[in-house]
Amino acid sequence: MTNVAQVPATEVPAGAYLLDVREHEEWDAGHVPGAVHIPLGELGARYTELDRDLPLYVICRSGYRSDHAAQALAGAGWDASNVADGMMGWQAAGLPMTSESGQPYVA
């Protein structure tokens, strides 16, 4: 297994290329503005949508699913890092979020 960087949400650079691998209902409830959304179960079929030339930060709710995705992407040649504390850490840090419903995000 490839060793990928484990980065807390507070250390994700502003404007970073972020891949959210949560399910559609999780994404709709709240996500990082500008993030790319490909649920983990669809990643095998949709990974070609990702830019290979940019460092990629992968996020989910808690860091578990995103770690699996980051490991797979790094093994396939991406410069991928896992957001180790996920959207829970993102929200706790008060970082920017948006939702499809306009309702506050609950991790």
N, C-alpha and C positions, 0 to 999 in steps of 0.2 A: 504494500500500500504506500502511496506517495505521502510524504510529509508536507502538509500545507500550513501556512502561517495561520495562527489563531489570533484574531484581532478583535478587541472589544469595540462595541459600537462607537464609543467616544473617540476611538483612534481611526475611524474610517475617514479618509480625506473628504473635504467638502467637494461636491460634484463628482464623486467617485462613480465608476461604472459598477452598478449594483444589480445583482440577479436575485430576485425573490422566488424561492422554490416552494412557497406555501400553496395550499389549495385555493381555488377561486373564491370561496366564501371568506377565507382568512384575508385574502388580498382586498376584497370588497370592503371588509370591515376597517381596514387601515393599512397604509403602506407608505414607503418612502417616495416622495415626489421624484419622478424621473427614473425610477427603478424599472428594470425589465422583468416581466412576470412570465415565468415558465414553471408550472408545477413540477415537482420532482418526478412524478409518474410520466410526464410528457417530455422530460429532458432528453431521453435517448432518441426521440424522433425529431426534436426541435433544436438540438445544440448548435446546428449550423446557423441559426439566427444570431448567435453571439459573436461579437467582434473579437477576434483572436489577438489583435494588436494592442489591446488596452489591458492594464491590470484589472482583474475582475474580483469583486467582493461578493460573496454568496451569503444570503441571509434567509432564515426561516423564523419560526416563533422563538425557539430556545437555543438553536445552534446545532442540533443533532442532525436533522435532515440536510441542512446546508453543509455540514461537514462531509457527509457522504457525497453530495454533489460536487463540492470543491475538490475532494480527493479524485473523483472520476475525471473532472475537467483538467486538473493538473496533470493527471496521468496521460491525458490526450493532448497535452501541449499548451494549455492555457496557463497564464500567470494568475492562478486563483488563490484567494485567501478566504477563510471562513470567518464570518462575524460570529464569534464564539458565544456571545450572550443574546444574539438574535434580536427580534423585535421587542422582547421584554426589556433588554438592555437599552435599545434605541429609545423606547418610550420613557424608561426610568431616567434617561439622561436629558429628556426634554428636547430631543432632536426633531427636525421637521417631519410631519406626517400629514397625509391626506387620506380621505376615504371616499368611496363611491356614493355613500349615503349621506355624507356630511355629519354623521354621528361621531362622537369621540371613540377612539380605538381602545379596545380592552383586550390585552394580551391573554 
